[in-house]
């Protein structure tokens, strides 16, 4: 039964490396997805002090 501790440490280390790389890859894909959608990174709930603008009227 010798060597089990070293084997377990190696498996846990490599699993941690895989999860870290997967997290970085997921963050990268998420940023690409948000960029491709072409939407602003924020939404304005209400307008204060700006004149009303009707997008359908072409103003």
Phi, psi and omega per residue, in radians:
X1 nan 0.254 3.135
X2 -1.405 2.568 3.081
X3 1.659 -0.120 -3.122
X4 -1.155 -0.653 -3.124
X5 -1.121 -0.764 3.126
X6 -1.143 -0.699 3.105
X7 -1.104 -0.768 3.135
X8 -1.126 -0.731 3.110
X9 -1.094 -0.739 3.114
X10 -1.106 -0.761 3.130
X11 -1.129 -0.753 3.139
X12 -1.138 -0.693 3.126
X13 -1.117 -0.851 -3.133
X14 -1.143 -0.613 3.059
X15 -1.115 -0.705 3.098
X16 -1.125 -0.704 3.101
X17 -1.104 -0.746 3.136
X18 -1.094 -0.773 -3.141
X19 -1.145 -0.639 3.105
X20 -1.138 -0.797 3.125
X21 -1.121 -0.696 3.110
X22 -1.109 -0.672 3.097
X23 -1.150 -0.732 3.106
X24 -1.129 -0.746 3.119
X25 -1.103 -0.723 3.106
X26 -1.110 -0.713 3.100
X27 -1.097 -0.726 3.118
X28 -1.079 -0.821 3.130
X29 -1.134 -0.654 3.110
X30 -1.105 -0.700 3.111
X31 -1.194 -0.661 3.078
X32 -1.112 -0.764 -3.135
X33 -1.050 -0.802 3.124
X34 -1.108 -0.639 -3.141
X35 -1.206 -0.684 -3.088
X36 -1.233 -0.558 3.117
X37 -1.075 -0.500 3.072
X38 1.277 0.312 3.131
X39 -1.654 2.726 3.087
X40 -1.169 2.752 -3.133
X41 -1.382 -0.027 -3.134
X42 -2.473 2.779 3.065
X43 -2.175 2.431 3.108
X44 -1.676 2.137 -3.108
X45 -1.279 -0.753 -3.124
X46 -2.547 2.784 3.136
X47 -1.774 2.270 3.106
X48 -2.126 2.065 3.072
X49 1.415 0.250 3.106
X50 -2.038 2.512 3.107
X51 -1.183 2.637 3.133
X52 -1.168 2.486 -3.120
X53 -2.302 2.181 -3.136
X54 -1.798 1.990 -3.104
X55 -1.191 -0.503 -3.108
X56 -1.290 -0.492 -3.104
X57 -1.390 -0.255 3.130
X58 1.422 0.311 -3.140
X59 -1.390 nan nan
